[in-house]
């Protein structure tokens, strides 16, 4: 599926591109962000391994969230098949440390949900967070997601080992 371009008053959401690598290094070089969102250690250089990851991202259903005012990529949204019996997406977002607490994550994710419910056959979104990352749970609840349960020892975290994943869903009305 081609990614749908989305625009909000402050943001432009478009297909992730390899050229975004420099902007998103601020995200993937931040240890707290990578541990909280993916459970892996941060990159310390824009090296070959980082370049391969950027190539991989460019071939996936992934949004670059661009702040219109500056033209800078302030977040990355991943969309994976939710793996359910109905058409749906599993959402994830990583936000640059200096772009947090400005409402960008909520604005961008709300726009994705609205657009895909309106313009595609999507009927379900899922999302989750590590049990200790309660801020992500609060964001999902603000967006209308409903608590679904806990996948015990679902992910292997680089520092915490096997870690629970708290799961949510949002159905099209």
C-alpha positions, 0 to 999 in steps of 0.5 A: 500500500502506498503511504497517504500524505497527510497534513495538519496545521503544524505538520506534514506527514510523508513517506520516510526517506533515506534523506531524513537520516540526519534529522532522525539521528537526533531521535535514534541517538537518544538512549532514552528514546530508543530504550523506551520505544524499541528496547534497544541501545541508541546509535552513536554514529551515522555509520554503515549500520545506521545507513542500513537501518535508514534504507530499511525504514525507507522501504517500510510503511513509515512516516516522517513527521515534518514540522512545517515551520522549520522543515525538520523531521521531528518524529517517525511513525511506524505502521505495521500490519496489525495481524488481526482478522480485519484490516488494521495497523499497529502504530508506533512513534518516536519523537525527537527529544527537543520536540516532546511535550509540544503535542506533535505525537498526538497531532500526528497520530490522530491525523493518521488514524482519521485519514486511514479510517476515512480513506482506506478499508482500515477498521482497527488500530493497535498500539502498545508500550512497555509497562514502565512507559506510562506516558505512551499509555496516556497518549494512546488513551487520549487518542481514544484507544482502549486497554486490551491487555498485557502480553507478558514477556513480549519483548526483549529489552536491552536493559530490562530483559524480557519485558511486558507489553501493554496493549491497546486498540481503536476501532472504526466507529 
